[in-house]
Amino acid sequence: MATNRDKKTVSREVGLEIGSICGQYFLELDHLHYGYWTPDLEVKIANVGKAQNNYVKFLLSHIPDGVKTILDVGCGSGHTTKELLALGYKVDCVSPSHFLAEKTKKLVGDRVEMFECFYEDIETDKKYDLVLFSESFQYMKVDQALQKTCDLLNPNGRMLISDIFKKDVPNVYKISGGHSISKFEESLSHFPFKLLEEVDITNYTAPNIDLISDMSEKVVQPVIVLVEKFLDSRAPFTSKCVKWIFRKKIAKIEKKYSSNTKTGENFKKCKVYKLMLFKKTN
Ligand SMILES: C[S@@+](CC[C@H](N)C(=O)[O-])C[C@H]1O[C@@H](n2cnc3c(N)ncnc32)[C@H](O)[C@@H]1O
């Protein structure tokens, strides 16, 4: 049973689950991560699937030789897991979301052991050659995740993190996601990991922010306005009460989504998207 739960964590998980359902239904998207936009790929919604597949290709190309067993932490809908299995790796998964764990099991069957819990809470005697965090590290408690990874890796095992981090600049652009890169590096210095490889893919992932903003402006916001209009006309009293009760939350959401600062260019100014491969040194 998952512990460590707080309201923010639950809403994040629900957000990812909704993202998975909508992405799959409307755009036939298998994955839950950003796309990797190569210069030849036009940045448009119809190409998100291709960009996501580019990302998986990029990620898999950085798994070092000699790795046989992998723990896929925060496996999402299981499509990366499936590709890892197809390449011959022995894979286990961690998913705190029952919905996503079931989706993964349906896709890969009993070829993986599914740890349906937060990574920080996992309990097993198993050890792995590689612990993989594909856009899941940002959701972890850094020190706990690093300690768990040390415990779960074989001697000389590898940790592969591919994720967004915050640069040390004021958060004026309201783009969410990622741990502070300097705090992460500080935490990391207390653990026995040696950096083997680092690739900055910020420029290739920034276009995702332009697409998300465009969709928010052209679809999400107009739908919210229409729903509000509908409720105001059909149930004015209830609508007024709901708006009053949630006035602070609504103001926060309006502020967050009305700003036009969420662009790929601003993402590059305040975030860095990195793939980092580490070796456990003891
Ligand atoms: C953005 S999705 C990425 C999914 C997948 N790795 C991919 O690349 O498509 C983030 C994933 O992290 C998982 N996650 C969030 N917090 C977690 C935690 N504390 N422990 C393990 N997984 C977590 C979510 O359930 C979700 O599957």
The ligand as an ORCA input file, in Angstrom:
! r2SCAN-3c Opt
* xyz 0 1
  C       5.851     11.954    -16.840
  S       5.521     10.308    -16.391
  C       6.829      9.452    -17.229
  C       6.440      8.035    -17.518
  C       7.475      7.182    -18.245
  N       8.675      6.995    -17.483
  C       7.789      7.775    -19.578
  O       8.949      8.133    -19.823
  O       6.860      7.869    -20.387
  C       6.010     10.245    -14.688
  C       5.874      8.879    -14.050
  O       6.435      8.931    -12.737
  C       5.575      8.217    -11.846
  N       5.842      8.696    -10.485
  C       5.508      9.864     -9.918
  N       5.953      9.908     -8.649
  C       6.577      8.738     -8.395
  C       7.237      8.154     -7.258
  N       7.377      8.850     -6.137
  N       7.731      6.915     -7.385
  C       7.636      6.224     -8.543
  N       7.039      6.715     -9.647
  C       6.514      7.952     -9.580
  C       4.191      8.483    -12.388
  O       3.251      7.542    -11.952
  C       4.455      8.381    -13.889
  O       4.397      7.044    -14.295
*
